[in-house]
Every structure is written in structure tokens, then in C-alpha cells.
Amino acid sequence: MTIEAILIIILIGGVAGWLAGLIVKGYGYGIIGNIVVGIVGAFIAGFLFPFLGVSLGGGIIASIIHATIGAVILLLLIRLIKRA
């Protein structure tokens, strides 16, 4: 994996984590936490979307939307677990 690929993953993860924190009120974890939430969210969506037959296409915008949806799912699961 090249340095450029790693930087793109970090950038998309950061944007997706930040957007998910805005969508799910009260869940911001700082810059490092948002990057981690975005990257983990991308993996969640990467497993969930093909199972459901959903395709968003290619490109950086689709990747950000993809990771954001996964990050929102992750944050909702975290909220659910914290309440229990």
C-alpha cells in the first residue's frame, strides 16, 4: 500500500467520521477518533452493502457516503450498547 493510498484512507475516514458525528448528535471523538470511526464504518458498510445488494458507484464522493453510512451505523450501535 502506498503513502498516497494511506493518506486517502485517512482523509475519507476523517470526513466520514466527522459527518457521522454531526448526523448522530453528541458523538464526536476528536480527530483521531473520527478517523477510526470512519474507517471502521467503511468496513461495516463494505460488508453490509453487498449483502443487501446496494451499490453507490465509484469515486471519492461515493466512498465518503459509503463510509459515512457505515460510521452512522457504528455510532448508533455504540449508543445502543452504552444505554444497555
VENJO-V365557 format. One record per pair of residues at least 24 apart in sequence whose ideal C-beta (glycine too) atoms are under 7 Angstrom apart, sorted by the first residue. I is the first residue (numbers start at 1). GAP is how many residues later the second one is. If there is no record, write none. Layout:
# VENJO-V365557
I,GAP + I,GAP
This chain:
# VENJO-V365557
9,30 + 10,25 + 12,26 + 12,51 + 12,52 + 12,55 + 13,25 + 13,26 + 13,29 + 13,54 + 14,24 + 15,49 + 16,25 + 16,26 + 16,48 + 16,51 + 16,52 + 16,55 + 17,54 + 19,49 + 20,48 + 20,51 + 20,52 + 20,55 + 23,49 + 24,48 + 24,51 + 24,52 + 24,55 + 27,48 + 37,34 + 37,37 + 37,38 + 38,29 + 38,33 + 40,34 + 41,26 + 41,27 + 41,29 + 41,30 + 41,32 + 41,33 + 42,24 + 42,25 + 42,28 + 43,27 + 44,26 + 44,29 + 44,30 + 45,24 + 45,25
